Amino acid sequence: MKRWLSLVLLLVVALLVVWAGYQGYARLRALEGQVAALESRVQAQEQALKALGDRVGKLEQEVFNAPSPPLSLPEVPKAPSAPAWPYAVGVVVAAVLLFFLLQLLRGNRGKEGAEGQGSSGQENHEASRMENEGAPPKKE
């Protein structure tokens, strides 16, 4: 019985090897078919590129042989200038605002100076009157 079992087992292994070999062969044939299709596509594209290259060469030859006017720089179109009035209005408005700001600052300084000079102004007036009457000048 061992002998038949080993023969059956050997036969199964042989069938598996044959089946695997056939599958490999079938895949190889399929890949060869794909490679042949790709080669034919590459050859067709190569021929198309050669034809395009010939056409480009003919066009270049026609361009170089065609008479052309002498090369010169094209005239630059004049760009429309921006209006100047917004800038003038802006400068005038800025000057007026600066004037009012300075007047405001002077007005505040004048008030502070008037308050501080009110008492000192009286002292100066009295000192100058006393000097006019003959008193010696005040030492500070």
KELUMVO-866051 format. One record per residue (C-alpha): x, y, z. Coordinates in pm, whole numbers, plus 32768, in hexadecimal, padded with zeros to 4 digits. Layout:
N
+------+------+------+
|   xx |   yy |   zz |
+------+------+------+
|    X |    Y |    Z |
...
+------+------+------+
REM end
This chain:
140
+------+------+------+
|   xx |   yy |   zz |
+------+------+------+
| 8000 | 8000 | 8000 |
| 8121 | 80E5 | 8043 |
| 819A | 80AA | 7EEA |
| 8051 | 8117 | 7E47 |
| 8035 | 8243 | 7F2A |
| 8192 | 82B7 | 7ED1 |
| 8148 | 8285 | 7D5C |
| 8002 | 834D | 7D79 |
| 80B6 | 845B | 7E3B |
| 81CB | 8465 | 7D37 |
| 80C6 | 847A | 7C23 |
| 8013 | 859C | 7CD5 |
| 815C | 8656 | 7D01 |
| 81B1 | 861C | 7B93 |
| 805A | 869B | 7B28 |
| 8089 | 87D3 | 7C03 |
| 81DF | 8812 | 7B69 |
| 8153 | 87E6 | 7A08 |
| 802B | 88CA | 7A59 |
| 8113 | 89D7 | 7AEE |
| 81F6 | 89BF | 79BE |
| 80CD | 89E7 | 78D4 |
| 8051 | 8B18 | 7996 |
| 81AC | 8BB3 | 7982 |
| 81BB | 8B69 | 780D |
| 8063 | 8C06 | 77D7 |
| 80CA | 8D40 | 7894 |
| 820D | 8D50 | 77CD |
| 8148 | 8D3F | 7687 |
| 805D | 8E4F | 7701 |
| 8185 | 8F2E | 775E |
| 8225 | 8EEC | 760C |
| 80E2 | 8F5A | 7566 |
| 80DE | 909B | 7635 |
| 824B | 90DE | 75E3 |
| 8203 | 90AC | 746E |
| 80DB | 919E | 7485 |
| 81B2 | 929F | 7538 |
| 82C6 | 927A | 7435 |
| 81D0 | 92B6 | 731C |
| 814A | 93ED | 73CF |
| 82AC | 946E | 7401 |
| 82FC | 9437 | 7291 |
| 81BD | 94EB | 7229 |
| 8212 | 960F | 730D |
| 8376 | 9612 | 7289 |
| 82F5 | 962A | 7124 |
| 8204 | 973F | 7189 |
| 8322 | 97FE | 722F |
| 83F8 | 97D6 | 70F8 |
| 82DB | 985C | 7021 |
| 82AC | 9983 | 710E |
| 8423 | 99C4 | 7109 |
| 841D | 99CB | 6F8D |
| 82F8 | 9ABF | 6F8F |
| 83A7 | 9B9F | 708D |
| 84E3 | 9B99 | 6FBA |
| 841D | 9C00 | 6E85 |
| 8373 | 9D19 | 6F47 |
| 84C1 | 9D95 | 6FCC |
| 854D | 9D95 | 6E6E |
| 8421 | 9E5C | 6DF2 |
| 8443 | 9F54 | 6F11 |
| 85B6 | 9F89 | 6ED3 |
| 8581 | 9FB1 | 6D5D |
| 8458 | A0A0 | 6D7D |
| 84AF | A212 | 6D51 |
| 8479 | A2DA | 6E8A |
| 848F | A449 | 6EE4 |
| 85BE | A4B9 | 6FAA |
| 85A6 | A481 | 711D |
| 8553 | A5AE | 71F2 |
| 84C5 | A5E5 | 7346 |
| 8350 | A621 | 734A |
| 82D6 | A775 | 73B4 |
| 826D | A783 | 751B |
| 810A | A801 | 7541 |
| 80E4 | A928 | 7627 |
| 803B | A8CE | 7768 |
| 7F2E | A9BF | 77D9 |
| 7FAC | AA8E | 78FB |
| 7EF2 | AA99 | 7A41 |
| 7E37 | ABDC | 7A90 |
| 7EF4 | ACCD | 7B72 |
| 7DCD | AD69 | 7C26 |
| 7DAD | AC59 | 7D35 |
| 7F17 | AC98 | 7D9B |
| 7EE4 | AE11 | 7DA4 |
| 7DA8 | ADEC | 7E76 |
| 7E60 | AD01 | 7F62 |
| 7F80 | ADF6 | 7F90 |
| 7E91 | AF17 | 7FD5 |
| 7DC8 | AE4A | 80D0 |
| 7F08 | ADDA | 8180 |
| 7F84 | AF42 | 8191 |
| 7E39 | AFBD | 8221 |
| 7E33 | AEA6 | 8324 |
| 7F9B | AEF2 | 8385 |
| 7F46 | B065 | 83A5 |
| 7E1E | B01D | 848B |
| 7EF0 | AF2A | 8558 |
| 7FFF | B02E | 8589 |
| 7EFE | B136 | 85E3 |
| 7E68 | B049 | 86E1 |
| 7FBC | B003 | 877A |
| 8012 | B179 | 8783 |
| 7EC4 | B1C6 | 8822 |
| 7F06 | B0CA | 8937 |
| 8065 | B152 | 896D |
| 7FE6 | B2B4 | 8971 |
| 7EE5 | B260 | 8A7B |
| 7FE9 | B1AD | 8B4F |
| 80DC | B2CC | 8B1F |
| 7FD4 | B3CF | 8B70 |
| 7F77 | B31D | 8CB3 |
| 80E3 | B2F4 | 8D17 |
| 8148 | B452 | 8CA6 |
| 801F | B4FA | 8D4A |
| 80C6 | B50D | 8EA0 |
| 8226 | B52B | 8E15 |
| 81AA | B638 | 8D22 |
| 8132 | B706 | 8E4B |
| 827E | B6D0 | 8EFB |
| 833D | B739 | 8DC4 |
| 825E | B86B | 8DA1 |
| 8296 | B8CB | 8F0B |
| 840D | B888 | 8EEC |
| 8429 | B963 | 8DB7 |
| 8360 | BA76 | 8E5E |
| 843E | BA67 | 8F90 |
| 8575 | BA78 | 8EB4 |
| 84E3 | BBA6 | 8E06 |
| 84B8 | BC4D | 8F5B |
| 8627 | BC0C | 8FAB |
| 862B | BABF | 9063 |
| 874C | B9D0 | 9021 |
| 8700 | B8AF | 8F2C |
| 8676 | B771 | 8FC1 |
| 8771 | B650 | 8FD9 |
| 86F7 | B4FD | 8F6E |
+------+------+------+
REM end
